[in-house]
C-alpha cells in the first residue's frame, strides 16, 4: 500500500494553530477556574465554576462591569454609525465625482492615514481639555469619528467597480447625486458596507490606548478595556484575576459572533476593493 505523504506546510500550520489556540484555551479555562489567584502551577483547573461571571455583575463595590459594558457599547455603536456614514460619503465623493485637486487630496489623506493615531494623543487631549469635554465618552466618540475619512480607500476601491454608466443613466433621468448615492450605489454595495460597519464597531470595542489617554482617572466613564486593565493592577490582580479572565471572555463573544455571522460579506467587501 502507498504511504500517504503529508505536506510539510500542513505540519507547520498545525503547529502554529496549536500555538495560536493555547492562550485562548488558557483564558477560557481561567475564566471558569474555581481556584482564585494570579498564578497557579497547573494548566487545567482543579475545579470549575460560573461564580467568576456572577461576581462581574454582583460585586459592584469594586467591579462595575455592567457600567463598563454599557459605556463600551455606546462608544462602539456611535462610532459605527458616524464612521460608516463619513467613510461611505467620502469614498463616494472621491470615486464618482471629479474636481480640481482630487488626486492630490487623495494622496494627502492616504499619507496622513498611514501615521498611527497615538502620535497626536497628547495634542488632541489638550484640545479637548481646552474646550471642556476631556475625560468624557463624548470626547472619545468625537476623536474616533474625526479621523474616519482617512479610511476611505477600501470603500472607494469597491465603489470604483460599480459601472459609471448606471450613474450617468440616473443623472440623465433627472436624479441628483444624493439619489445616485442612496438609490444606486448603496444598494449595490452591501458587502463593503457590512465590512465598514464591522471594522468601525470592532475598533473602539477593544481599544485601550485612546480611552486610557482620553478618560484618565474618570472611572465612571471607563470602557471594558480600561476597567479590566484596572483589575490587573498589582494590588488587585491576585484577588480578581479569574474575574478579569471572565470579563475578557465576555467582551470577546460579541465580536466573534459578529465576525462569524458576517464573514462572507467581510471577504466579499475586501475582494471587491482589491479588484477595484
Secondary structure, DSSP 8 states (H G I E B T S, - for coil): -------HHHHHHHHHHHHHHHHHHHHHHHHTBSS-SS--S-SS-SSB-SHHHHHHHH-TTT--HHHHHHHHHHHHHHHHHHHHHHHHHHHHHHHH---TTHHHHHHHHHHHHHS-GGGGHHHHHHHHHHTT-TTSHHHHHHHHHHTGGGG-HHHHHHHTTS-HHHHHHHHHTT--HHHHIIIIITTT-HHHHHHHHHHHHHHHHS--HHHHHHHTT-GGG--HHHHHHHHTSTTTHHHHHHHHHHHHHHHHHHHHHHHHHHHHHHHHHHHHHHH-
